[in-house]
């Protein structure tokens, strides 16, 4: 391996690591606030890519039907909850969030799909569509079991993952899709060729991470999520709604995953079942961060990307094994250095 090959592999590793970092942040965020291991994160990634691919073909994406169905179910659950708890004054606001907004997004995407739109507008519609699925999924599948144990929530996550996997096959088919690159530019630095696409992926990922830093550090809702992540019971005592925190968390996580799908589309062909392996690599980064530290999770994700890239050169048949084996020493070290405690009641 000479220097130019090492730099090209590092470029691929950093590009992939930037995408894995977004997934790691989504996984850490969801687990810290709701105790849910976000197994279906990969399906949100594939939905983001395949929704964008459908719009580029001038077809209404299958996620429109899923969004309408989840919105109707969530709206019915809100009506039932209002009738049971006698909280009719809250119903209009909840119906606006869980029914009116998703149906408006679905209608807008369905009407604009046959038109030849600019790529930035198609990306915006795709991310908005997949992001809207996040709070609806939380309301339908997770909020009724918010006080259950982590094991029960994990079982629900696996069930949601399998359901979304099957729906992805139904909506998008078994054929893979690949979206056009954001740019075809390339830059030469000495003897090294640097792809403009890789630079844009890294730039967009860093901008999203910076936006999250501002959100959690400067906004009221961001500070509320931080408080919920640190102490759920204490946050509830000071008036932070667990339902609102969960919905907002899943909205942010879904947007991160959808944006990851948009970024990964030009790099590789995406199939309906491609997301699970991608999310597992993001999960490795989240494990390195202890499912609690955002900077460590992002750093771990970049490490995973670099390890995957160099492993593909030295031992391509075992690159996945090498990446996932990284979990073992990390878990062993954390098991020996972390004080164990029972889950809070």
Secondary structure as GFF3:
##gff-version 3
##sequence-region A 1 345
A	DSSP	alpha_helix	3	34	.	.	.	ID=ss1
A	DSSP	alpha_helix	41	56	.	.	.	ID=ss2
A	DSSP	alpha_helix	63	85	.	.	.	ID=ss3
A	DSSP	alpha_helix	88	95	.	.	.	ID=ss4
A	DSSP	pi_helix	96	100	.	.	.	ID=ss5
A	DSSP	alpha_helix	101	112	.	.	.	ID=ss6
A	DSSP	alpha_helix	119	137	.	.	.	ID=ss7
A	DSSP	pi_helix	138	142	.	.	.	ID=ss8
A	DSSP	three_ten_helix	143	145	.	.	.	ID=ss9
A	DSSP	alpha_helix	150	172	.	.	.	ID=ss10
A	DSSP	beta_strand	186	189	.	.	.	ID=ss11
A	DSSP	beta_strand	192	195	.	.	.	ID=ss12
A	DSSP	alpha_helix	196	218	.	.	.	ID=ss13
A	DSSP	alpha_helix	220	230	.	.	.	ID=ss14
A	DSSP	alpha_helix	232	237	.	.	.	ID=ss15
A	DSSP	alpha_helix	242	265	.	.	.	ID=ss16
A	DSSP	alpha_helix	275	288	.	.	.	ID=ss17
A	DSSP	alpha_helix	294	314	.	.	.	ID=ss18
A	DSSP	three_ten_helix	316	318	.	.	.	ID=ss19
A	DSSP	alpha_helix	319	337	.	.	.	ID=ss20
###
